[in-house]
Structures are given as structure tokens and as C-alpha cells.
Amino acid sequence: MGTISMRRRAISLGVVTAAVTAAGVIPQPGVALANWGGAPDFGPNVFVYDSDTPAAEIQARFDTLFAEQERNEMGTSRYAVLLKPGSYDLDARLGYYTTIAGLGTSPDDVDITGAVRVVGQPDPGSVAGISALTNFWRGAENLAITPTDWSNQWAVSQASPMRRVHVKGTLWLEPGNGGFSSGGYIADSKVDGVTINGSQQQWLTRDSELGGEWTNGVWNQVFSGVTGAPAQGFPDPPYTTLPTSPVTREKPYLHVDARGKYRVFVPGLRRDSAGTTWGSGAAAPGRSLSINDFYVAKPGDSATKINIALGLGKHLLLTPGVYHLRDSIKVTRPDTVVLGIGMPSLAPDTGRAALEVADVDGVRIAGVLVDAGPRESDTLVTIGSPRSSRDHSRNPISLQDVFFRVGGPWEGKARTSLAVHSDDTLIDNIWVWRGDHGNGIGWTRNTGDVGVVVNGDDVTAYGLFVEHYQKWQTIWNGERGRTIFYQSELPYDPPSQAAWTSPTGPGWASYKVAPHVRTHEAWGLGVYSYFNQGVDIRAARGIEAPVRAGVRFHSAVTVFLDGSGGIERTINDAGTPVVGSYGTSPIVNYPA
């Protein structure tokens, strides 16, 4: 299309180039940019406080949000609370779809005395009477906590990250009384005291600092680039410890500068990293973007409106809520930041993808939920295209705290949830979930073949949680892939073995490395079975991979949780059956 026709088309959409006047840049019709004179308009579900705000007012806000969100697991309300630099006396209990974040450049700039906590939920069916097995979709970032109780409790499971947090005391990760918990994820954080892991079945801690002992562990505890981490011990204790993380980049975050202007800091790439980015006091590598460089979207904005802003070179900040999309959000420019606050949901209603990212350098996707719609999507999120081949090693695309759901809030369908075609992509804490409870749940209702397909080469994943899909949970086709921590439950609900049989035998392996792959390596993998239909369902193996020296696994385990049937082998033909009753089958190294 020629330049003139492109210009006419832009004008027909109500968009013209922003005019520059003595007063600055003026946003034009069709693109509702941030408030250019001061604080951006984040909408009614973002609450911003400073330390001059009466403590009772802030406390009342958290108490109100918790009362609404404590049990609102499949609801549509989303909230974010932002705290400007200063000191606060606060007991912040976080329910579903509630996030808290500091607006400083260091976590210590926002100093909370009290707690930022997640507590267990009543579970009458368990011996303990309490659990954290469904404490999903919430988070804390960029702040310091001095507990006034004996600890700061953070009893969570999947999709509840703690990032850039300084706990000046003890951190307690379980709900209490031995109640079950199935988390979780910590990155770029420091804990001065003891960390009590307790009943947590699995956990990834990445690029952090532990000042005290890490206690307990159930099946799969992974430490990557963590100073003060416990020594390698898998399977007893179940610790997998990597001294450094091969390649990392921290999640972008909001902050205010010395003039009180809002900005987004975009951290730089690190290699062979360990410890936090902020603990030394030196400036972290990266760049700070003005909020004026962002299109601040709100629920009700169409994909067309968002794509116009992205096409004009704006970054995208998604405020809390559910975005029902008739078309895909398309990211085509290098170094674009797509940042969600308050757990916003992208919901494709027409069977298209929610998000398509071109094969360009440096795109950051962070802090969003993606909910499949009732019309089946072929793929919910695509990174690159099947023909992608560019080298992004110096400036990779990254996905951080991106959480997928097929069913749960409503009936949804998607053949594949995430397809990664671009080389060098970084995956950092994603939960890809075909719902096992909630709304629209059933073998023929919330259908999903595969959770994650990786076609790109040199892709690195930290914190890959993929669960309940109806075929392979994860397929890895690219060369030189690396996974550091993997957690996966097989589907609960196959109605028969005939309905759940793969080309290579009974059931479908969770983690599948394609036969042609020459080099692949993974650390800390857990695959679990709970077939709950009262039928003897078997999976021939938890992990399936070519047998060659370049394909290696470290610290892998299969577990029978409950129900019937089970998993016959851990990796290929290695391991022992975990069938019919509780049992575990750990493999320290494969090939041995």
C-alpha cells in the first residue's frame, strides 16, 4: 500500500499525527493517551496512595477489597493498589485479582510495617481443614515488609508472583496446620530471615537473596541464581540448585520519578545472573519510559483502538478489568512494552487469538490473564510466526506473569494456548491452565489439546506451569531449549483410556521433546496424576524425549496424587510406576 493511501486510511480511522505546540504534544481523536498534565487516568479500579494518606483510609480500602475478593475466584472484578515512596502501617490481605505494588525505584522506597499477606482458605474436605490450593491470581511487587507478627504469610499456589520484595523478617509460605499448597514463584527478592516452605509441593525462587534458612519441601523446590540457597539435594531434600541463571531480564514496573511523574522501568538483560538487581544499591541496567509513551487502556477499548495506538508507536498499559476482543491485539514494533496492572484479562470472543506478537526484537508482555472464549481459538497467544528465524539473542522477546485459562470463568475452547515461534524468547512464570473447576468445565466443554508449543530455538523458560490439557501439556520442537522448573498435572477428567491414548502409548506425556531435537536441557520437573472419573487411566510416561546425549534432564519426579490409574514411568522407560496409591518416582539425572 502506498504512502498516500496509508495516510488516507489513517485519517479515515480518526487518527492524525499528534501536533506539537508550545504546550507540548496534544493527543488526537481516536487515541486516548495518558493525562499529559499529571497523573495518568488508571480508571476506577486502581487506588494510589502516598504516606500522607491516613493509615485508616488505606487499611479500609484493603479490608473492603478483601471482603469482596476473598472468594471471588471466577469473578470479573480486578484491582490494583499502588503506593508511592514512603512508610506505611498496613495489614494488606490480598484476595483474588488483587495486586499491590510500590512506586519507588527500589523496594525499600515503600516500607510497610505490618503485612502483605495471603492466608489459607477453609477446606472442610482436608485433614488440616485449611489449604491454599486455589489461592491463585494475585501478586505483590516492589516493596519492603517488616512483619509485626512472627512472619509474613504468603500462602499461595500458581499465578501469584512475588517480585522485587524485601521481607525484613520471616517469610511463611503455607496456610498452616499442614494444609496443602501448590505454589509458587519468587524473583528479584530478598528475605532477611527464615523462609518456611512447609507444605508447598513445588516452588521456584529465581535471582534472589536468602538471608536465613529455607526449610522444608515436598517434591520439587528449585533455586536458580539465588544467593543463600540450600545445597543441591534432590530428591531428599527435594532441592535443585543452580548457582546462576543463564539469561534473565526482570519484569517492567511502574514507578514515579523525583518530580512525581509516572514512568515504567524496563530492566535490561543479564547473563549468568545471581541475586537481586537492586540489593547492591547500584542502578539496575535498563531504561525508564515516560507514561506518556503508553496508551493507557481500559475495559471497553476495542482491539482496533488499541492496535491504532500500537501502530503509532505507543506502548500499552492495560488497567484492571476484562477486555472482550473481537480481533487480536497485534504487537508489530520492536521493544514494545505491554504491561498489565491489577490482573487484566484478555478475552477473545470470536475465535481469534487474543495477542499476536511479530518476530521483532525486545517485546515485553507482562502481567496479563488470557481467557479463551466460547468460540474455539486455534491459538490464544502467538510469539512470532512459523517462519520466524531472526536472532534475538541480544534483545529477546519475553513473557512474564502471563496466565492462560481455558474454562473457569466461563466455557472456553482453544486448541493451543501459547505458541512460541521466535528464537531466544524468555518465558518467566506462566501458568497455562485448562480449568478443572469453575464454569463451563467438562471433557467436551472446555476443550484444549496442548498448553504450550515451543518451535523457536534457544528458548529459555523459568517457571513453566502447564496443566490439564487433553493431549501433550508442552511440546518442545526447538533446538537448545532450557526449562528451569516445570510443574504439571495431567488432565483429571479423561472419560476412558480410549479417549486418552497417544500415538506412543496409553495417555499423553506431559512434557514432550520432539524426536528430531538434538539438544535440550531441563531442571526440576514435576508431573502429577489425579484421574477423578473412577476409571483406571494410565499415562505411559510423564516425560517423553529422544534418547541422545544432548537431551538431558535433572531432578524430575512423577507423583500419584489421588484418584485412579496413574503414571507408569517418569522419563521414557526410566522410573517406577506411581499407580493406584500415593507414590513418587524421582530421577536425579537422565540419561544417568
N, C-alpha and C positions, 0 to 999 in steps of 0.2 A: 504494500500500500504506500502511495507517495506521501511526501511531507504535507502537501496542501490538503489532501483528503483526510489524512490523520488529524490535522488541525481542525477541519470542519467537523469531524466526528467527535472530537473532544468538546467543541463548543456545543454541539447538539446534546451532549450529556450534561450540560450546565457547568462545565469546568473551563476556566481560563487560567492562564498563568498568573500567579499572585503578583499584585502590583507593589512596587517598592516606593514608599513615600518618606517624608521626613519623620513620620511617626513610626516607621518600621514596615514589616511585611503584613499585609492585610489578607486574611483568608477569604477566598471567593466562594460563591454559591456552589453547593454540592459537596463541599469538603468542610465538615465541622471540626476544625482543628482546636487545639488546646486554647484556654483563655490566655491571650497574649499579654495581658496586663498583670498577671499574678498567678495564683494557684490554679491548676487545671480543674475542670469540672469532671470529677470522677463519678458523678451520679449519686443517687441516694443510698447506696449500699456500701459506700466507703466512708469510714469515720476517721478523721485526722485530729490528733490531739497534740498539745505541747505540755511541758511540765508546769505551766501556769494554770492549766485547767484543773479545777477542783478534783481531788482524787475520788471523791464520792461520785462525781459525774461519770468518770471513766469506768469506775467499778460497776456502776448501774448499767452502763452500756453492755459490758461483758456479761453481766448476770442476765440481762434481757435476751441477748443473743444466744446464750447457752440454754436458757429455758425454751427458746424456740427451736434450736437446732440439735439438742441433745439426742433426740430420737428421730430426727427428720432425715433418715438415711437416703430415701429415694425422692426427696423433695426437690424443688426448683429454686429455693432461696439460696443466695450466695452473698458472703460478706467479707470485707477486709477492714482491719483496723491498723492504721499507720500512726506511729509515734515519732514525733520529732525529737532531736537530741535533747537529753535532759534526764532527770531522775524521777522515778515513779514508784509509789507504793501501790501494789496491784496484785490481785489474785485472779488471773485470767484463765478461766476454764474454757476449753475450745470444744465445740460440738462440730457436727458435720458442716462442710463447706464454709469453714471459718478460718481465716488466716490472720496472723499478727506479724507485723514487720516493723523494724526500726528504720528510720530515715537518715541515719548517720553514715559516715564513710567507714567507720569501724563498729563492730558490735558493741564495744564498750561505750560508744557515744549515747546509747539508750540503755540506761541502767535501772533495771526493775528489781525492787526488793519485794519479795513475796513469792510468786509462782507464775509460770506459764505452763499449764498442765493439761493432760488428758487422763481421765480416770476410767476405770473399768465400768462395764455395764452389767446390770443384773442378768444372770444366766441360770435360771432355775433348773435347767437340764444337766448342769455340770456339778461335779462333787464340790467344787470350790464355791459355787453359787455366784460367780462373777467371772467375766472374761473381757478380753479386748479383741476378740477375733473379727469383729466387724467395725472396729474403730478406724475407718478409712477417711480419706478426702478432707484433710485439714493440714495446717503447717505453721511453722514458726521460723522466722528469718531475721538475721542482722540485729541481734540484741543480746544483752547480758542479763543474767538472772542470778540474784543472791537469794537462795531459798530461806524462808523463815520457818518452815517445817524442817524435819530432818533430811528431806530430799526434795528434788523437783521431779514429780511423777510425769512420765511421758509414755503412757500405756497405749501403744498404737499397733496397728498392723499395716497393710500395704497403703501406699499413696498418702502417706502422712510424713513428709520430709521435715527434718530439722537441718537448717543450713545457716552457716555463719552465726552460730550461737555460742556464747561463753557462759557455761554453767559454773558459778563460783561456789561449788559445793558438790553434793552427791546427786547423781542422776539415776532415777529408778525407772526401768523400762517395762515393768509388768503390772498387771492390775491388782495384785495382792492375793493372799490366801492360796497361792499356787494356781490361780486362774490362767487359762490358756491365752496366748498371744502369738501373733503370726506376722510380726513386722520384719524389718523396717529399715530405715535409712538415715544416716547422719553424714554430713560432709562439711568441710571447711569450718569445723567447730572445735572448741576446747572445753574439756571437763576437768576442773581442778581436783575434784575428789574422786571417790569410788564410783564406778558405773555398775549398777546391779542389773544384769541382764535377765536373771531369773528364768521365767518360763518362756522367754522368746525362742520360738522354734528356729528362726533364722534371722540374720541381721547383717547388713553391710555398713561398715564405717570406712569412709574414704577421706584421705588427705586431712587429717585432724590430729589433735593432741590430747592424749590421756595422761592426766597428772597422777591419777591413782589407779588402783587395780580394776581390771574388768573381771567381774565374777560371773560364774555360771554359764550355761549354754546348753542347748538341747541337741540340734542336729547340724547346724550349718552357720557358723559365725565367721565372717570374712573381714579382714583388715587390710586395706590397700593404702600404702603411703601414710601410715598412722604412727606418729612418734609415741612411745609408751605402750604400744600394742602388746598383747600377750604373745608368747612364742608360738611358733607352729606346733600343733599338737594333734591334728585330725587323725583318727576320729575320736580320741579320748585324751584331752578335751577336744571338742569339735571346732578347733580354731585353725583357720587358714590365713597365713600372714605373709603378705608381700611387702617388702621394705619400701618400695616406691610404686607409684602408679605410672604406667608407661607414657601416657599422653592425656592431659586433662585441661579443662577450661571451666571455670566456675560459672554459675548461673548469673545472668544480668539482674540488677536490683535497683529499685528506686532509692534516691537519696536527695537531700537538699544541700545546696552549697552555702558558702558563708553569707550570701545575700538573701538566703531563704528561698532561692529559686529551685524548682524541681528539676532533677536530672535523672538519667538512667546510666549507671555504670556498667560497662561491658568488659568483663575480665578478659585478659589475654591468655594465650596458650602457654602451657607448662609441659615440660617433658621430664620424666623420671622424678616426679614431684613427691614431696612428703611434708606433712604438717600443714598448717593453715596459711592462707595468703596474707593474713593481717597480723599475726602474732608478733612479728619482729618489730612492728611499728613503722617499717618502711612502706612506701607507697606501693600498692599492688600493681602489677602490669595490667594495662588495659586502657580504655578511653571512656570519657564521660560525655554523654549526649544530652543536649537540652531537651526538655519535654516538648518544646516547640517543634522538634523534629519528628514528633509522633502524631499519628492520628489516634485520638482517644475515642475508642468505640464504645457504644452502649448497646444493650439488648434492643432489638428492633432495627438496628442498622442492617441493611442488606449486604450480601456478598458483593453486589455491584458497587455499592457506595464504598465499601472497604477496598475493593480492588482498584477503584479510581485513585484513592489516596496512595495506595502502594505503588501504583503506576507512576504517580507524580514524585516518587522518591521518599515518601514518608515511611517511617517505622510504624508499628502497630502496637498499641496498648489496649488490651481487652479488659474492660471493667466488669465487675461481677454480674452474673446473670446467665441466661440461656439464649444462645444465638441460633435461631432457626434459619437454616440456609437453603435457598433454592438452587444455588450454584456453589462452586468451590471457591474458597479463598485461595488466590494464586500469588505466590511469592516468586518474583522473577528477577529481582535485583540483588547483586552481591551485598553481603554484610547487613541485610535487613534483619531487624530485631522484631520478633513477635513475642510480646510479654503479657501474660495474664496475671491479674491480681484478684484474689478472692475466689479462686477456682471457677472461672468462667467455663461454660460448656458450649462446644460447637456441635450442632445437631443438624446433619444433612437430612432434609425431608424428602428429597426427590430421587434418592438412589445414587447421587453423585458423591465424589469424595468431599470430605469436609475441608481438606487442606492439601494443596499441591505445591511442592517446592521445586523450583528449577535446579538444574545441575550447575549451580554457581557457588562461588566461594562464600564462606563465612556467615551463612544464615543461622540465626539463633531462634529456636522455637522453645518456649519455656512457660510452664505454669498454666496449662490448659487441660480440660477434660474434652474428650471426643466421644459423643454418644451416637451410636448407629440409629438410624430411623427405621420406620416400618417398611419402607421400600428398600430392597436389598442393594447395598453398595458393593461394587466389586472390590474396592479398597477404600478405607477411611482416610488414610494419610499416605501420600507418596512423596518420597525424597528422591529427586532426580527422575530419570526415565529408564526404561530397559536398555537404551543405547548409551547410557552415561559412561564416560571413560576419562573424564578430566582428573588431573592430580590436584587434590585439595589438601595435601599433607601440611602445607604451611598455614592454611586457614580453613579448617573443616567446617562443615555443617554440623550443628549439634541439636539434640533434643534432650530437654531436661525437665523433669517433673511433668511429663506428658502422660495422661492416663486415659485409657480406652475402655469403653463399656459396650457390650452387645447384649441388650436386655438389662433389666434392673429398674431404671426409672420408667421405662415403657418398653413395649415389644420392639426389638431391633434385629436387623439382619445385615451381615457383612461377610463376604467370602474370606477376605483377608483384612486385618485391621491396620497393619503397618507394613509397607513395602519400602525397603531401603535399597536404592539402586546406586546412589552416589558413593564413590570411593572415599575412604578416610573419615566417614561420618562417625561422630561421637554420640553414643546413647548413654544417658546418665540419669538413672532412676525413672523407669517407665513401668506402669502396671497395665497389662493388656489382658482384659478380663471379659470372658463370656459369662454372663451372670448365672450364678447358681441359686439365687434367691432374689426376691423383689417382684416386679411386674413383668408380665409377658414372658415367663420362664417356661421352657419345655423343649424337648429334643427336636420337635418340628416347628417350634415357635421362634426362639431366639437362636437362629442358625448362624454358625460361623465355622468355616473349615479350618483356617490357620490364623494364629495370632500375629506372628512376625515372620517375614521373609527378608533375608539379607542377601542381596545379589551383588552389592558393591564389594570391592577388595579393600583390605586394610581397615575394616570397620572395627571399632572398639566399643564394647558395651560394659558399663558398670551398673549393677542393679537392674537385672533383666528379670522382671516378674511377668510370667505368661501362664494363663490358667483357663482350663475347662473347654478349650476348643475341640471340635469334633473330629479333627484329623491330627496332623502334627501341630504341636503348640508353636514350635520355632523351626524354621528351615534355613540352614546356612549354606548358600551356594557360592559365596565369595571366597577368595583366597586371603590367607594371612589374617583371618578374623581372630579376635580375642574377646572372651567373656570373663569378667571378674564378678562373680556372684550371679547365680541363676536360681530362681525359685519357681516351681511349677506344680500345681495339682492337675492331674488328668481330669477329664470330664466326669462328673458324678453320675450322669444320667443316661448312659447307653442302655437302650431297652433290651438288647440281646448281643451276643457275640457276633452274630451275622451282620448286625447293623454297625459293628465297630471292629472291622478287620481290614488291615492294610495290605498292600502288595507284598510285604515282607513277613507277614505272620499275624497272629492274633493281636488285636489292638493296634494302636499307633504310638510309636515312641514320642516322648515329649520333645527332645532336642535331637534334631536330625541334621547331620553334616552330610552334604551330598557326596555321592560316590567319587565324583571327579576331583574333589578338593584335595590338594597336595599338602597344605599347611594350615593348621588351625590349633588354637590352644585355649583351654578354659580352666578356671579355678573356682572351686566352691559351688557345686551344683547339687540341688536337692529336687527330687521328683517324687511325688506322693500320690497314693491312690486312696480313694473313698468312693467305691461304686455303691450307690444307695438305692438301687432298684430291686434288691433282693435276688439278683441274678449273678451267677458265677462268671464274672467278666475278667478276662486276663489281658494284660499287656505283655508281649513277649520280652520287651526290654524298655527301660526308661530313656536310654540314650543310644542312638544308632549312628555309627560313623565308619568311614573306611579304615581298614587296619593298615596303617603305614606309620613310619617313624615320625613324620612331620605332623601327625594329628595326635594331640596329647591332651589328656585330662588329668586334673589333680583335685583330690578331695571331692569325690562325688558320692552321693548316697541316694538310695531309694528307700521309701518308708511306706508300710501299710498303716494307714490312719484308723480306718474303721470300715464297716460295711462288709461286702463280699468280694470274692475274687482277689486280685492283686497283681503284682509285677513279678515276672519270672526271673529277669536278670537286670543288672544295673547298667552296664555298658556292653553292647553286643552280646557275647556269650559269657561275660565275666560277671561275677557276683552270685549271690544266693537268692532263692525265691523269698519274697515277702508276700505271703498269700494266706488269707483266711483268719489271721490274728495279728496283733501288733508285732512288728519286727522291722529291723533295719538291715541294709546291706551296703556297707561302705566300701569304696575303692579308693586307696590312697593315691596311686598313680596308674594310668593306663595309656599306652602299654606299660606293663610292670617293669 
